[in-house]
Amino acid sequence: MSRVGDSIQVGKGVVSNTDDGVRLGGRYAFSATDRQPARVEIAVWDANTKAVHIVMCEGETFDIAGQTWRLDKIHSEGGRDWCADLTRTA
């Protein structure tokens, strides 16, 4: 079972699973511009929900299955390969 403080990493085309059935899949990364910070699009779902696509910047949170997750860091060198660190906060 995932707990507050647990971390997980998602990346392009990779689905990561928590111990309690929440799935997170990396879809796209968007580079920072003059008008917007870097952001990623991830898909999140569990056994009871269809996938929801979320576009997030570092520091933002989302809720799924009674859990809250925060996007801590986007790792990208401007190319197609990227990953993002997420931490469960509640």
Backbone as JSON, one array per atom type, in Angstrom:
{
  "sequence": "MSRVGDSIQVGKGVVSNTDDGVRLGGRYAFSATDRQPARVEIAVWDANTKAVHIVMCEGETFDIAGQTWRLDKIHSEGGRDWCADLTRTA",
  "N": [[0.84, -1.17, 0.0], [0.61, 2.2, -0.88], [2.04, 5.01, 0.8], [1.84, 8.2, 2.54], [4.42, 10.33, 1.56], [5.7, 8.47, -0.02], [7.42, 7.99, -3.12], [7.32, 8.12, -6.72], [8.26, 7.45, -10.09], [7.53, 8.62, -13.29], [7.58, 8.21, -16.84], [8.01, 8.96, -20.36], [5.78, 7.05, -22.13], [5.84, 5.02, -20.25], [4.32, 3.04, -17.79], [3.72, 3.36, -14.41], [3.16, 1.71, -11.33], [1.42, 1.92, -8.23], [1.52, 0.37, -4.97], [-1.09, -0.06, -4.27], [-2.72, -0.19, -6.5], [-3.05, 2.14, -8.07], [-2.38, 3.65, -11.13], [0.03, 5.27, -13.14], [0.86, 6.97, -16.02], [3.26, 8.18, -18.28], [2.85, 10.68, -20.74], [3.35, 13.11, -22.39], [5.89, 15.68, -22.58], [6.35, 19.12, -22.13], [8.32, 21.76, -23.1], [9.63, 24.58, -21.27], [8.51, 27.92, -21.89], [8.6, 31.43, -22.78], [6.21, 32.25, -21.75], [5.13, 30.18, -20.24], [5.84, 27.71, -17.72], [7.83, 24.64, -17.76], [6.05, 21.59, -18.37], [4.21, 18.52, -17.87], [2.27, 15.88, -19.32], [0.32, 13.47, -17.88], [-1.25, 10.27, -17.55], [-3.65, 9.04, -15.33], [-5.09, 6.44, -13.35], [-7.22, 4.01, -11.74], [-8.48, 0.8, -10.58], [-11.17, 1.39, -10.52], [-11.71, 3.59, -12.1], [-11.69, 5.3, -15.28], [-8.92, 6.21, -17.37], [-7.56, 9.39, -16.72], [-6.36, 12.32, -18.15], [-3.85, 14.5, -17.24], [-2.41, 17.68, -17.22], [0.44, 19.08, -15.91], [2.46, 21.32, -13.92], [5.6, 21.68, -12.19], [5.26, 21.26, -8.68], [2.5, 21.26, -8.61], [-0.58, 19.52, -7.73], [-2.59, 16.48, -7.77], [-5.58, 14.52, -7.32], [-6.46, 11.13, -6.72], [-8.27, 8.19, -6.18], [-8.63, 8.68, -3.43], [-6.14, 9.62, -2.73], [-3.5, 12.04, -2.71], [-1.23, 13.41, -4.95], [1.89, 14.96, -5.75], [3.63, 16.76, -8.25], [6.96, 16.79, -8.31], [9.44, 17.18, -9.72], [10.55, 17.73, -13.03], [12.41, 15.99, -15.32], [14.19, 16.66, -18.05], [15.89, 16.96, -21.1], [15.17, 18.53, -23.14], [14.67, 16.89, -25.22], [13.06, 13.97, -26.59], [13.0, 12.08, -24.6], [12.09, 11.84, -21.24], [11.4, 12.21, -17.73], [9.48, 12.23, -14.7], [9.26, 13.12, -11.27], [7.13, 12.1, -8.71], [5.4, 12.62, -5.64], [3.57, 11.18, -3.0], [1.33, 13.02, -1.1], [-0.86, 12.99, 0.55]],
  "CA": [[0.0, 0.0, 0.0], [1.42, 3.42, -0.89], [1.87, 5.84, 1.99], [2.28, 9.58, 2.43], [5.87, 10.4, 1.48], [6.21, 7.58, -1.07], [7.7, 8.63, -4.41], [7.24, 7.27, -7.9], [8.75, 8.15, -11.26], [6.86, 8.28, -14.55], [8.32, 8.67, -18.0], [7.33, 8.84, -21.64], [5.39, 5.71, -22.54], [6.04, 4.06, -19.17], [3.28, 3.02, -16.77], [4.2, 3.02, -13.08], [2.07, 1.26, -10.48], [1.6, 1.97, -6.79], [1.2, -0.91, -4.35], [-2.53, -0.21, -4.07], [-3.46, -0.24, -7.75], [-3.09, 3.38, -8.85], [-1.43, 3.58, -12.25], [0.41, 6.58, -13.68], [1.57, 6.78, -17.27], [3.77, 9.39, -18.91], [2.38, 10.89, -22.11], [4.1, 14.14, -23.1], [6.55, 16.75, -21.83], [6.35, 20.38, -22.85], [9.41, 22.62, -22.63], [9.27, 25.91, -20.79], [8.54, 29.02, -22.85], [8.56, 32.73, -22.11], [4.88, 32.43, -21.14], [4.71, 29.05, -19.43], [6.91, 26.82, -17.25], [7.79, 23.27, -18.28], [4.94, 20.81, -17.83], [4.06, 17.17, -18.4], [0.93, 15.3, -19.34], [0.31, 12.09, -17.42], [-2.54, 9.6, -17.42], [-3.78, 8.39, -14.02], [-6.31, 5.65, -13.22], [-7.17, 2.84, -10.86], [-9.41, -0.24, -11.02], [-12.53, 1.9, -10.53], [-11.86, 4.78, -12.94], [-11.02, 5.35, -16.58], [-7.75, 7.09, -17.35], [-7.73, 10.84, -16.8], [-5.11, 12.94, -18.58], [-3.61, 15.7, -16.46], [-1.23, 18.46, -17.57], [0.9, 19.66, -14.64], [3.76, 21.96, -13.72], [6.22, 21.31, -10.92], [4.61, 21.78, -7.5], [1.05, 21.06, -8.66], [-1.05, 18.24, -7.18], [-3.84, 15.9, -8.27], [-6.17, 13.51, -6.44], [-7.02, 9.92, -7.3], [-8.51, 7.07, -5.25], [-8.42, 9.13, -2.06], [-4.73, 9.97, -2.54], [-3.03, 13.27, -3.35], [0.14, 13.29, -5.46], [2.5, 16.23, -6.17], [4.71, 16.69, -9.23], [8.12, 17.43, -7.7], [10.52, 17.56, -10.62], [10.55, 17.24, -14.41], [13.77, 15.78, -15.83], [14.15, 16.64, -19.51], [16.97, 17.7, -21.75], [14.59, 19.12, -24.33], [14.45, 15.86, -26.23], [11.86, 13.17, -26.46], [13.06, 11.3, -23.37], [11.87, 12.64, -20.04], [10.75, 11.53, -16.61], [9.01, 13.16, -13.68], [9.17, 12.57, -9.93], [5.89, 12.41, -8.01], [5.38, 12.21, -4.24], [2.26, 11.15, -2.39], [1.29, 13.99, 0.0], [-2.02, 12.69, 1.41]],
  "C": [[0.89, 1.24, 0.0], [1.06, 4.28, 0.32], [2.3, 7.27, 1.69], [3.8, 9.6, 2.48], [6.47, 9.47, 0.44], [6.39, 8.36, -2.36], [7.61, 7.62, -5.53], [7.74, 8.11, -9.07], [7.96, 7.67, -12.47], [7.7, 8.84, -15.69], [7.52, 8.44, -19.26], [7.06, 7.37, -21.99], [5.54, 4.64, -21.48], [4.9, 4.18, -18.16], [3.9, 2.55, -15.46], [3.0, 2.69, -12.21], [2.42, 1.48, -9.01], [1.2, 0.61, -6.23], [-0.29, -1.14, -4.21], [-3.33, 0.02, -5.35], [-3.64, 1.05, -8.52], [-2.01, 3.28, -9.92], [-1.21, 4.99, -12.78], [1.24, 6.35, -14.92], [2.0, 8.1, -17.87], [3.32, 9.49, -20.35], [3.27, 11.89, -22.86], [4.82, 15.05, -22.11], [6.58, 17.97, -22.73], [7.43, 21.27, -22.27], [8.87, 23.96, -22.15], [9.37, 26.9, -21.94], [8.58, 30.33, -22.07], [7.25, 32.93, -21.33], [4.48, 31.33, -20.17], [5.9, 28.22, -18.95], [6.8, 25.45, -17.92], [6.62, 22.54, -17.63], [4.93, 19.44, -18.48], [2.58, 16.8, -18.43], [1.07, 13.84, -18.9], [-1.11, 11.57, -17.41], [-2.55, 8.91, -16.06], [-5.1, 7.63, -13.99], [-6.1, 4.58, -12.16], [-8.22, 1.85, -11.34], [-10.84, 0.28, -11.18], [-12.75, 3.09, -11.45], [-11.19, 4.58, -14.28], [-9.86, 6.32, -16.47], [-8.17, 8.55, -17.52], [-6.38, 11.42, -17.17], [-4.99, 14.29, -17.88], [-2.34, 16.38, -16.96], [-0.83, 19.24, -16.32], [2.25, 20.33, -14.78], [4.31, 21.49, -12.39], [5.5, 22.01, -9.76], [3.1, 21.59, -7.47], [0.68, 19.67, -8.17], [-2.29, 17.77, -7.93], [-4.28, 14.84, -7.28], [-6.67, 12.33, -7.25], [-7.15, 8.88, -6.2], [-8.23, 7.47, -3.8], [-7.0, 9.51, -1.72], [-4.44, 11.3, -3.24], [-1.56, 13.08, -3.71], [0.61, 14.65, -5.96], [3.6, 15.95, -7.2], [5.89, 17.48, -8.67], [9.11, 17.97, -8.71], [10.31, 16.93, -11.99], [12.0, 17.15, -14.85], [13.68, 15.66, -17.35], [15.32, 17.45, -20.04], [16.47, 18.29, -23.06], [14.33, 18.12, -25.44], [13.16, 15.1, -25.97], [11.84, 12.36, -25.17], [12.92, 12.22, -22.17], [11.33, 11.73, -18.96], [10.36, 12.6, -15.59], [8.88, 12.42, -12.35], [7.88, 13.06, -9.27], [5.99, 11.9, -6.59], [3.95, 12.23, -3.73], [2.28, 12.07, -1.16], [0.12, 13.76, 0.94], [-2.7, 11.43, 0.91]]
}
